[in-house]
């Protein structure tokens, strides 16, 4: 079953120096862009992370420090990446928890103010786990009846994820071929900032998802403990978390001024 698209969607996969959103960097990015008319466009870039890739991480994805030493940095590539995904929905495998948050961090570090407000995100892993509870290689074998050669290669994983989603739509009649519906279905807990430091409560209000103010309204905490905002801004939190927190603070100030 082909995807029912109202605008382009970009399937993408990242390989990185690790899994810490604030500290780690991308070493490879592959994007497969699918247009509503069925046309496709794909790009894969190796990226110099400007830091050492740990040996235990190299053992997973096979990208060594020597392999990326002469490759462009993400800042060098950022405009090309942004132009490719601008105006598109996003999809990936475990993308809501890792790939999208890390990509947004890298774009913000490159001074590109990327925002997810008008973007839906379909996480194929979540659909898979809700239906079958397996890994990507197993998903590819289960849904597509193929072996995934080159697993942990960004390009192989990206193309496999695209094929798995199409096969999931063929297999499960209760899945709607609509990107907004699939985004909601594949969403986990609703995060305001990707990383889970700021989450939405049942009423749709932003609350802290960690620490001594866990479950407390962000607006109320910032009003009663203004120093908490400064602490987060100066601490080792993801840039997107800081961006969301700043937006909440400015929204509150604008409300007071009206």
C-alpha positions, -999 to +999 in steps of 0.1 A: +000+000+000+014+034-010+012+062+016-017+086+014+001+120+016-011+155+016+025+169+017+059+153+014+072+131+042+109+125+050+120+092+064+154+096+080+179+078+101+209+091+121+241+075+133+258+094+161+286+095+186+262+084+213+227+089+227+231+120+248+210+147+231+229+176+246+264+162+241+265+138+212+267+146+175+256+131+142+281+112+121+258+101+093+224+112+081+202+096+054+170+111+042+144+096+019+118+121+008+085+108-005+062+132-024+024+130-026+027+120-063+050+090-054+082+106-065+113+100-043+144+119-035+172+106-013+204+119+002+230+104+025+259+124+041+288+114+064+294+141+090+325+151+109+312+153+145+343+174+155+349+150+184+360+114+189+336+086+182+339+060+211+351+026+202+320+009+215+299+031+192+321+024+162+315-013+169+278-007+164+276+014+132+311+009+118+318+046+112+353+053+124+370+086+132+392+082+102+362+077+079+347+111+088+378+131+094+376+149+060+338+150+058+318+183+063+306+192+097+268+193+104+269+231+103+284+229+068+255+206+058+228+222+079+212+244+052+210+214+027+194+192+054+170+220+063+160+227+027+153+190+022+130+186+052+114+220+053+076+218+049+076+180+053+063+156+079+089+133+094+091+095+099+117+071+113+124+041+135+125+052+172+126+087+157+104+104+182+128+095+211+161+099+193+165+109+157+141+139+157+154+153+190+190+150+179+184+165+145+166+195+160+195+199+184+220+199+156+199+224+136+196+248+165+234+245+171+238+255+135+216+286+141+186+272+121+154+278+141+136+246+132+102+241+148+079+211+149+046+230+154+032+222+119+050+189+115+036+154+123+060+127+132+054+090+125+074+066+146+074+032+128+090+015+158+061+024+180+036+010+155+057-021+153+060-025+191+023-020+196+017-047+170+046-072+172+073-062+198+104-067+176+136-049+163+140-032+129+157-062+114+130-085+127+103-060+115+119-060+080+119-098+080+084-101+094+066-075+072+087-075+040+100-111+041+135-098+034+168-099+054+181-064+063+216-063+048+237-034+062+218-029+094+230+002+113+239+018+080+218+050+080+208+045+043+198+008+048+178+015+079+160+045+063+149+025+032+139-005+054+118+018+076+099+032+046+092-003+033+081-015+067+055+013+071+040+005+037+038-032+047+022-023+080-005-004+062-011-035+040-012-059+070-033-040+095-067-028+084-072-007+115-042+015+106-053+046+087-032+057+057-031+093+070+001+108+084-016+128+112-034+096+124-002+075+122+017+102+141-009+102+169-009+063+169+029+061+170+033+088+197+042+078+232+038+102+261+032+137+249+064+157+253+066+195+247+104+193+242+111+158+228+135+149+256+107+146+282+119+174+306+087+193+298+055+172+291+018+178+287-007+169+314-042+155+307-055+191+302-028+199+277-008+222+300+030+221+301+044+205+333+079+196+343+087+159+337+116+157+361+132+169+394+117+185+424+089+202+403+079+171+385+042+173+376+040+210+385+028+236+359+058+252+342+042+286+342+035+285+379+071+273+388+087+300+366+065+326+383+072+314+419+108+303+413+123+326+386+158+313+393+148+279+381+146+292+345+182+306+347+194+273+361+180+253+332+193+278+307+228+275+321+228+238+327+235+209+303+199+206+289+191+201+252+188+234+233+152+225+222+142+222+259+156+256+266+138+270+235+104+256+247+110+269+282+118+303+268+086+303+247+065+294+277+081+322+297+075+348+269+039+336+265+033+342+302+049+377+300+028+386+269-004+375+287+004+398+316+011+428+293-023+425+276 
